């Protein structure tokens, strides 16, 4: 079992705007034997993602799939903000990141179908049922919600590459920085022995950027001056593991308040993950 959540749904979008939602929970490992593994592991295709850490963890520990040639938009945004002189104590969620780069939902074909009311209802249902993505059959609005996650990524990718390349003065260096950085960002999470999932761990702690862990593992791949431009004094020491969440899923699959004194023992591997 993956420590940080179970993979339930895998969405793959293309630059032409097509999106495929693959029910990994129902199909199981057969989905990867039929070609999905080859697509995810090839270095010939760039996989544009946003915060792929838990997804990478579930793919490896459940199916032994190691995704290669990843471009993590969340990490690229951290690099851009650092090079521009802004604070990066916390990483940004996809909605905020899209807005920061001028990508509004109504301008992305297909994304605008997911109305604010639909998103609110799904968030409310997920708060009440933390195993929501494991229920079958999945309602149509949840499938649309899942597909909408990947629709804006090609456009965001182009903008991020342009901005990072301009700040570095070298497009090839920008791609190398993202290829190595994204691999480290994922692998570091996959290798953790303590739970850091969104289900039972503090969401605020989960969103903190640990520059020490990322940049020290990237150091051997770059000339010192590259990472010196990204390094900050707060990167001197690694961050502490996140504290417990305010809730957990009990043995009846109910979301209940979590005792403040300690992490409930049953929640470490109880997370559901739509990726």
Secondary structure, DSSP 8 states (H G I E B T S, - for coil): --TT-EEEEEEEE-TTS-EEEE-HHHHTTHHIIIIIHHHHH-SSS-EEESS-HHHHHHHHHHH-----SEEEHHHHHHHHHHHTT---SB---HHHHHHHTT--GGGSTTGGGS-HHHHHHHHHHHHH-TTGGGSSS--HHHHHHHHHHHHTHHHHHHHHHHHHHHHHT-HHHHHHHHHHHHHHHHHHHHT-SS---TTTB-HHHHTB--HHHHHHHHGGGS-HHHHHTT--GGGGS------B-SEEE-TTS-EEE--TTS--GGGTT--EEE-
